[in-house]
Amino acid sequence: MHTNIKVYRNFDDVNKDLEILKVEKDLAYAKFLKGLGETRDSLQPGNMMGDTPKKILGVLGAFSGPIKSAVLTFLFKKLF
């Protein structure tokens, strides 16, 4: 196993590498937080249904009373 060992000649080189590592760490953490937020958003009940059921429910919301019941009955018979 070959290990790359870096030899520093002065503290400026060490500080430069430490700054680069800090920026890389901060970037990785920001990407992690973004991914976590996107995952949390995707697990919301409204987002788990998909676009088509949302559109159907939106159209059904426009109907009322017996018409709504008839449309729901028809859809459930067709789907199941």
C-alpha positions in Angstrom: 0.0 0.0 0.0 1.4 3.3 -1.1 0.7 6.3 1.1 1.3 9.8 -0.2 3.1 11.7 2.5 3.3 15.5 2.0 6.3 17.3 3.4 5.7 20.9 4.3 8.5 23.4 4.1 6.8 26.2 5.9 3.7 27.1 7.9 2.1 29.0 5.0 1.8 25.8 3.0 0.2 24.1 6.0 -2.2 26.9 6.5 -3.1 26.9 2.7 -3.9 23.2 2.8 -5.9 23.6 6.0 -8.0 26.4 4.4 -8.6 24.2 1.4 -9.7 21.3 3.6 -12.0 23.6 5.6 -13.7 24.8 2.4 -14.1 21.2 1.2 -15.6 20.2 4.5 -18.0 23.2 4.5 -19.1 22.4 1.0 -19.7 18.7 1.8 -21.7 19.8 4.9 -23.8 22.2 2.8 -24.5 19.4 0.2 -25.5 17.1 3.0 -27.9 19.7 4.5 -29.4 20.3 1.0 -29.9 16.6 0.4 -31.4 16.2 3.9 -33.9 19.0 3.2 -34.8 17.6 -0.2 -35.3 14.2 1.3 -37.5 15.6 4.1 -39.6 17.5 1.5 -40.0 14.5 -0.7 -41.3 12.5 2.3 -44.2 14.9 2.9 -47.5 13.2 2.3 -48.5 15.6 -0.5 -45.3 14.9 -2.3 -45.5 11.1 -2.1 -48.6 10.9 -4.2 -47.2 12.1 -7.4 -48.7 14.7 -9.9 -51.5 12.7 -11.4 -53.4 11.8 -8.2 -53.0 15.5 -7.1 -54.5 16.7 -10.3 -57.4 14.2 -9.9 -58.0 15.3 -6.4 -57.9 18.9 -7.5 -60.6 18.3 -10.1 -62.7 16.3 -7.7 -62.6 19.2 -5.3 -64.5 21.3 -7.8 -67.5 18.8 -7.7 -69.9 18.7 -4.8 -72.5 16.4 -3.3 -73.9 13.5 -5.4 -71.8 14.4 -8.4 -68.6 14.0 -6.3 -69.8 10.6 -5.0 -70.6 9.4 -8.5 -67.3 10.4 -9.9 -65.4 8.8 -6.9 -67.3 5.6 -7.3 -66.6 5.5 -11.0 -62.9 6.2 -10.5 -62.6 3.5 -7.8 -64.3 1.0 -10.0 -61.9 1.7 -12.8 -58.8 1.7 -10.7 -59.6 -1.3 -8.5 
